Amino acid sequence: MSPSTRHRAPEASAVFAALGDPIRLALVRRLSLEGFLSVTALTEGTRISRQAVTKHLEVLARAGLVESARAGRERLWTLAPGQVQQARRALEAISRDWDDALGRLRRLVER
């Protein structure tokens, strides 16, 4: 693992852990497509309670993936792309490290 990958791994691990749940991943996808949504809107058409969606959103918020703003009585949720971009950069670094390792293995085998 390169120094750049090790440096980003702790921050990215919270993002990956939060996205490891299929419900939370679906919430992030929906917010990325539709923008600001209330908990009520996020539960429409699902079998998930508003309380469960709220708990999932709180996990995503702690990981820095979503944020909310008050609009009257409602809280509207939206994607916070900074952490997603950081996780993407961590995956790219891991991919480069993997390509480097495969290249070293190939050179070793060809000797």
N, C-alpha and C positions, 0 to 999 in steps of 0.2 A: 504494500500500500504506500503510495507516494505521500510526502509530507502534506501536499495540498488536499489530498483525500482525507487524511487523518484529521486535519484541521477542521474540515466541514462536516465530518461524520456525526459528531454529537448534536449539532443543530439540526441536521437533516433527519436524524433518527426520530426525533419527536414528530416530525412531519410524516415520515413513513409509518410510524406507529399509529398515528391518527387516521391515516388513509388506509390502514390495514383492515378496517371494518367496512364491509360492503355498504352499509347504510350511510356511513359518513362519506365514503367515496361517492355515492350517488348524490348526496347533498351538495358536495363540492362541484360535481359535474353540473347539477341543476343551477346552482348559483353562478357558475361560470358562463352558462348559456343565457340565463334569464335576468341576471343582475340582482337588484334589491328585492328580496322576498320576505314576507312575514312567516312566522312559524305556521300560521293557519294555511297560507298558500303552499308551504312546503309539505304539509301533511295531506293536502287534497289529492285524492286518487291513490292513496296508500293505505295500508293497514297499520300504520304506525301512529301512536298517540302523539298529541302535541307535547306532552311531558317528555316522552322518549326523544322526540326530535330536538327539544330544547337541551336535553342532556348531551346529545350528540354534537349539537352546535357549540356547547360550552367546551367540549373536548377539542373541537376544531379551533375554537378561539384561543385556548391555552397553547395550542401548537402554532398559533399565529397565522392560520389559514383563512379564517373568516373574521369579520368584524361587524358590529351592529351599530345602528343609530336609531334614536327615538324619532318616531313620527306620530305625534299625538299619543294615543294609548299603546300603539304598537311599537315593537322593535323590528326594524328591517335589517336583514342580514345580507351581506355581500362577500364576495371573495376578496381576500387580501393577497394579491399576487406575489408580494415580496418573498414569502416563505416558499411558495411553489417554485419560483425562479431559483431560489437557493437550493432546493432539493434537486431541481433539474441540473444545476451546475455540479452538484455532488455526484449525480448519476453519470454525467459526462466525464468527470474525473475518474470515476471507477471504470468506465468503459475504456478510457485511454490506458489506465493501469492494466486492464485485462488484455488489451491489444499488445501492450509492451511485453507482458508476461508470455503471451502466445508467440510473439516474435522471438523472444529469448529461447523458448522451448523448441521452436522450429530450427533455429540456428544450432542448438545443442544436438538435436536429432540428426541434422544434416552433416554433422562433423564426423 
